[in-house]
Amino acid sequence: MTVVSPGTSLSRRRLLPGSSGSGGRRPRNRATADQLAGWGFVAPSVLLIGLFGLIPVIWSFVISFQRNDLQTPAEWVGLKNYRQLADDPVFAESIRHTVVYTALFVPITLVASLLVAAALNRRIRGISIYRLAVFIPVVTSTVATGVIFTWLLDPDYGLVNAGLNKVGLPSQGFFSAPNQALFTVVGMTTWGWIGFGALIYLAALQAVPSDLLEAAQLDGCTKAGAFWRIQVPLMRPVSGFLLVWLTINALQLFDEVFVTTKGGPLHSTTVVVYYLYQQAFQFFHAGYAAAMACLLFVAIAVITLVQMRLTREEASG
Amino acid sequence: MTSLTATRLRRPSGWHLVLIPLALVMATPLLWMLLTSVSSLEDTRRFPPGLPSSLHFENFSTAWTQEPFGHWLLNSAIVSVSCVLSNLVICSLAGYAFARIRFIGRGVLFVLLLATLMVPFQVLMIPTLLIVKHLGLVDTLPALIAPNLATAFGVYLLRQFFVSLPVELEEAAVIDGAGRLRILFSILLPLMGPPLVTLGVMTFLWTWNDFLWPLVVTSSPEVMTVQLGLASFQSGHFTNWPVLMAGTLLSQLPVLVLFLLGQRYFVSSIATSGIK
């Protein structure tokens, strides 16, 4: 351990307790004890996260160059999985569905969350009940969401079609119609995520100093003007976080599709992760699926970095 | 001032006109689940549907006895509670060490840990299954627990908390020669309420609602969690909506009850950690 002259509170703070600076008692023992304690304390996490969070990443990369059926010994095939992916029409289709889903789900959820949070950000009677109604879907599981919406949107007996009929619109197929299923998934998942976005936005709205808004109103700014010109720009970091987080989750869509449509009808809701799951655990093409997972990882990393760069530049500029 | 607030309270805000439809739209799916769960089968075969003609609570006992719902709830509880407890202990230790103890390799380990936060689960899934296979744990509860015993998110969250604490709290104890464990558990633990609640709530939600990993690693009904059970229940009973909605309600009941009891904690946990 390097010797730093003790005395000033600054250096003591930087040294942290137990380093040779604090009191100068048995410095060497303390340093050795710190090595032991440090490694001892992090060992369980490092071992577990290493085993289940780090080694699998490298292994996945390796498997993507193999023919692997999860049972018999794997066989090295080089770039074959990747070359096959490039020519796989179902994979191309699944990418298209994932992109369409993400391009709809993310902006809709982001804007809806902001508006819902703005509506919820006031002190009026019954506000806690309104908030409860909006927040409960946050803790509702993806499986329960899928099961409930399958019933709600049932083509023959569903509540939503009854409502449509009541206002003179014809019944819809929703999950059972190839040209509607993906949009229905967008609607269902938006319901599941609005509460989350609104919750984050509401916390951010309440953190905006109120004197700032009062000053703006004294200057003749309307409440709506203050919202769009002061509060929304101030929340840019929050919007940036939500944008990244919603996108990451949208690209990984799986549970709701598995429960409602199983990728159908006619492949119309086969998104990348659903196809990956099918390849790995239904057709036992684990090498092929691993190649897909690696591509997904790269895509998510690149999109995240671009989004972070963009939102940060906008914020500073 | 008081008269002003009084008049403001007496005059209903125009925002109710926005908020009532919003709340209704958001609440409809769960309310419809509740209503259907006490309807008769005939009620659900009518179109347009209406309120249940009479209450049929036997849907719950049917769901409970036709499928091992009690067993699935127990499995989910075992998995979630184990993961919560182990995350609280293991991540506290690591978070404290990364924040306060100087040891060789600290920086590298922490960066590696953070890097794992970036990795989508689909990348880990296949090798993790192979690891679990090597350990002979496929289709057992430990297979559901082991990968979630410690999370990089938890270590990071608690490390940030320890960094924000003043060092002076620990100095006296260090001079007295107190061990690190004693400092952590007797001096710092009482201050760790909020971050531990956040970590506990998030770990519970995540493990209770997780679907993909249980789907991949379990197959027999005895080791299924309640989410997986519900999904398999659905494919077997897709025409009996009352019983299926009763089962869905059962699967969400623990989380809903916890949420209603501790809404404040849930909301602040989700707001600070930003994880669904």
Contacts between the chains, C-beta under 8 A, distances in Angstrom:
chain1	res1	chain2	res2	distance
A	1	B	102	7.1
A	12	B	167	7.7
A	12	B	171	8.0
A	13	B	167	5.6
A	16	B	100	5.6
A	16	B	101	7.4
A	16	B	102	6.4
A	16	B	167	6.4
A	17	B	100	7.2
A	17	B	167	6.0
A	17	B	170	4.6
A	17	B	171	5.1
A	17	B	173	7.8
A	17	B	174	3.8
A	17	B	183	7.9
A	18	B	101	7.3
A	18	B	174	4.9
A	18	B	180	7.6
A	19	B	102	6.4
A	22	B	171	6.4
A	22	B	174	5.8
A	22	B	175	6.4
A	23	B	174	7.8
A	23	B	175	4.9
A	25	B	175	7.3
A	25	B	177	7.3
A	33	B	180	8.0
A	34	B	101	5.2
A	34	B	102	5.8
A	34	B	103	5.9
A	35	B	103	4.9
A	35	B	104	6.5
A	37	B	97	7.0
A	37	B	101	5.6
A	37	B	103	7.6
A	37	B	179	7.8
A	37	B	180	4.4
A	38	B	97	4.9
A	38	B	101	4.1
A	38	B	102	6.9
A	38	B	103	2.8
A	38	B	106	6.5
A	39	B	103	5.8
A	39	B	105	7.9
A	41	B	93	4.2
A	41	B	94	6.0
A	41	B	96	6.3
A	41	B	97	3.6
A	41	B	101	6.8
A	41	B	180	7.0
A	42	B	93	7.2
A	42	B	94	4.6
A	42	B	97	4.9
A	42	B	98	6.7
A	42	B	106	8.0
A	42	B	109	6.3
A	44	B	90	4.7
A	44	B	93	6.8
A	44	B	94	7.3
A	44	B	150	6.3
A	45	B	90	5.4
A	45	B	91	6.5
A	45	B	93	7.3
A	45	B	94	3.9
A	45	B	113	7.4
A	45	B	150	4.4
A	45	B	152	8.0
A	45	B	155	5.3
A	46	B	94	7.4
A	46	B	109	5.9
A	46	B	113	7.5
A	48	B	90	7.2
A	48	B	146	7.8
A	48	B	149	5.2
A	48	B	150	4.3
A	49	B	113	6.1
A	49	B	116	5.9
A	49	B	150	5.8
A	49	B	151	7.4
A	49	B	152	5.5
A	49	B	155	7.6
A	50	B	112	7.9
A	51	B	131	6.7
A	52	B	124	7.0
A	52	B	128	5.9
A	52	B	131	7.3
A	52	B	146	7.0
A	52	B	147	4.2
A	53	B	116	3.8
A	53	B	119	6.8
A	53	B	124	6.8
A	53	B	152	6.2
A	54	B	112	6.5
A	54	B	115	7.8
A	54	B	116	5.7
A	55	B	127	7.0
A	55	B	131	7.5
A	56	B	123	7.1
A	56	B	124	4.1
A	56	B	125	7.9
A	56	B	126	7.8
A	56	B	127	3.7
A	56	B	128	5.1
A	56	B	131	7.1
A	57	B	116	7.6
A	57	B	119	5.6
A	57	B	123	6.0
A	57	B	124	6.8
A	59	B	127	3.7
A	59	B	130	7.3
A	60	B	123	5.0
A	60	B	124	6.9
A	60	B	126	6.2
A	60	B	127	5.3
A	63	B	126	6.2
A	63	B	127	6.7
A	70	B	126	7.6
A	70	B	129	7.0
A	70	B	130	7.1
A	70	B	133	7.9
A	116	B	22	6.6
A	119	B	15	6.4
A	119	B	18	5.3
A	119	B	19	5.8
A	119	B	22	6.4
A	120	B	19	7.4
A	122	B	13	7.1
A	122	B	15	6.0
A	124	B	12	7.9
A	124	B	13	4.4
A	124	B	15	6.0
A	124	B	16	7.1
A	125	B	9	7.1
A	125	B	12	7.5
A	125	B	13	7.9
A	126	B	16	7.5
A	126	B	19	7.9
A	127	B	19	7.8
A	129	B	23	6.9
A	130	B	19	4.6
A	130	B	20	8.0
A	130	B	22	7.1
A	130	B	23	4.7
A	132	B	263	7.0
A	133	B	22	7.8
A	133	B	23	3.8
A	133	B	24	7.7
A	133	B	26	4.8
A	133	B	27	4.3
A	134	B	22	7.2
A	134	B	23	6.9
A	134	B	26	5.1
A	135	B	259	7.9
A	135	B	263	7.3
A	135	B	266	7.8
A	135	B	267	6.6
A	136	B	26	7.7
A	136	B	27	7.4
A	136	B	30	6.2
A	136	B	256	7.3
A	136	B	259	6.9
A	137	B	26	6.6
A	137	B	29	7.7
A	137	B	30	7.6
A	138	B	266	7.8
A	138	B	270	6.5
A	138	B	276	6.5
A	139	B	205	6.3
A	139	B	209	7.8
A	139	B	252	8.0
A	139	B	255	5.0
A	139	B	256	7.0
A	139	B	259	4.8
A	139	B	266	6.7
A	140	B	30	7.0
A	140	B	252	6.1
A	140	B	255	7.7
A	141	B	208	7.3
A	141	B	209	3.9
A	141	B	211	7.3
A	141	B	227	5.5
A	141	B	251	7.1
A	141	B	252	6.6
A	141	B	255	7.4
A	142	B	209	6.6
A	142	B	211	6.0
A	142	B	227	7.9
A	143	B	209	7.7
A	143	B	211	5.5
A	143	B	227	4.5
A	143	B	228	7.9
A	143	B	230	5.3
A	143	B	231	5.2
A	143	B	251	7.5
A	144	B	33	7.9
A	144	B	227	7.8
A	144	B	230	6.7
A	144	B	248	5.1
A	144	B	251	6.0
A	144	B	252	5.1
A	145	B	29	7.6
A	147	B	230	6.5
A	147	B	231	7.8
A	147	B	234	5.2
A	147	B	244	6.5
A	147	B	245	7.9
A	147	B	248	5.1
A	148	B	29	4.9
A	148	B	30	7.2
A	148	B	32	7.2
A	148	B	33	5.0
A	148	B	245	7.5
A	148	B	248	6.3
A	149	B	29	6.6
A	150	B	234	7.6
A	150	B	238	7.8
A	151	B	32	7.4
A	151	B	33	7.7
A	151	B	36	6.6
A	151	B	241	5.3
A	151	B	244	7.3
A	151	B	245	6.7
A	152	B	28	7.6
A	152	B	29	5.7
A	152	B	32	5.9
A	154	B	241	7.9
A	156	B	47	6.6
A	157	B	44	6.0
A	157	B	45	6.5
A	157	B	46	7.4
A	157	B	47	5.3
A	157	B	49	6.2
A	157	B	241	7.8
A	158	B	49	7.9
A	159	B	28	7.5
A	159	B	32	5.6
A	159	B	49	5.9
A	161	B	47	7.9
A	162	B	47	6.6
A	162	B	48	3.6
A	162	B	49	5.7
A	165	B	48	6.5
A	166	B	48	7.2
A	191	B	26	7.2
A	191	B	29	6.7
A	193	B	276	7.2
A	194	B	26	7.3
A	195	B	26	7.2
A	196	B	270	6.8
A	196	B	276	5.0
A	199	B	267	6.0
A	199	B	270	5.6
A	199	B	271	5.8
A	200	B	270	7.5
A	200	B	271	5.9
A	200	B	274	6.3
A	202	B	271	7.8
A	203	B	267	7.9
A	203	B	268	7.9
A	203	B	271	3.9
A	241	B	274	6.2
A	245	B	274	6.4
A	248	B	120	7.3
A	249	B	276	7.3
A	251	B	120	7.8
A	252	B	120	5.6
A	252	B	121	7.4
A	252	B	122	6.5
A	254	B	122	7.9
A	254	B	211	7.9
A	254	B	212	5.9
A	255	B	211	4.6
A	255	B	212	6.6
A	258	B	211	7.5
A	258	B	215	7.5
A	258	B	231	7.3
A	259	B	231	5.7
A	259	B	234	6.9
A	273	B	122	5.5
A	276	B	122	5.9
A	277	B	212	7.6
A	280	B	125	7.4
A	280	B	126	5.7
A	281	B	216	6.2
A	286	B	126	5.2
A	289	B	126	6.3
A	290	B	126	5.5
A	293	B	120	7.7
A	293	B	122	4.9
A	293	B	123	4.5
A	293	B	125	7.4
A	293	B	126	7.1
A	294	B	123	6.8
A	296	B	120	6.4
A	296	B	122	6.1
A	296	B	123	7.2
A	297	B	119	6.7
A	297	B	120	6.0
A	297	B	123	4.8
A	300	B	120	5.8
A	301	B	118	6.5
A	304	B	118	7.6
